[in-house]
Amino acid sequence: MKPERREKRRRGFTLLEMMAVVAMLALLFALVVPRLQSREYYLLRQQAERVVSSLELARQQAVVTGVPHRVLLDLERGGYRVEWYVTEAEAEGLGPEEPGEIGADSPVDMSPPAALRREFFPLPGQMGRDTWLDEDYQFQGMETSDGWLESGLAAVWFDATGTTQANQIHIANAEGTAVFLDVRPLFDRIEVVHADP
């Protein structure tokens, strides 16, 4: 009869074995979960740093060229690009158009020549192309001096000296983890800040 009793005892787990399994699972959970969360944050921060690069480029170009620049954000679709405030001819890399001849018989047009009207145009080449956040990321919105914007187009402007107004651009991933880009005009820098969940 002794062999039968031993079989019954071996069918279950002892309390010590159960505690060891729970301890191993807790250790595994403690090591793996933070790494997954830090990876999500790392990827989100990469998206934010790409936007920061465009903002810094716009500021630097404004100072170097003496021409206002902006970063135009499409808050709904997750796109952005760097633009500068120039004439259409300058945007195409040409100089300003020469004025036409003025004669005694011709009327004088007092409106400014079309070539001298300034507008925002994308920077030439790669720098002015539309850039998009990756698929799982989106702009949540932008805090401006005029209030919170969630949709449409928004812009961060830099005047010819590189100064701007304070803005916060919020970017989030599909899981809801968010960061915001804190545009600080007094310090001439843009800081990526982890938003509290």
Buried (B, 14 or more C-beta within 10 A) or exposed (E): EEEEEEEEEEEEEEEEEEEEEEEEEEEEEEEEEEEEEEEBBEBBBEBBEBBBEBBBBBBEBBBEBEBBBBBBBBBEEBBBBBBBBBBBBBBEEEEEEEEEEEEEEEEEEEEEBEBBEBEBBBBEEEBBEEBEBEEEBBBBBBBBEEEEBEEEEBBBBBBEEBBBEEBBBBBBBEEEBBBBBBBEBEEEEBEBEEBEE
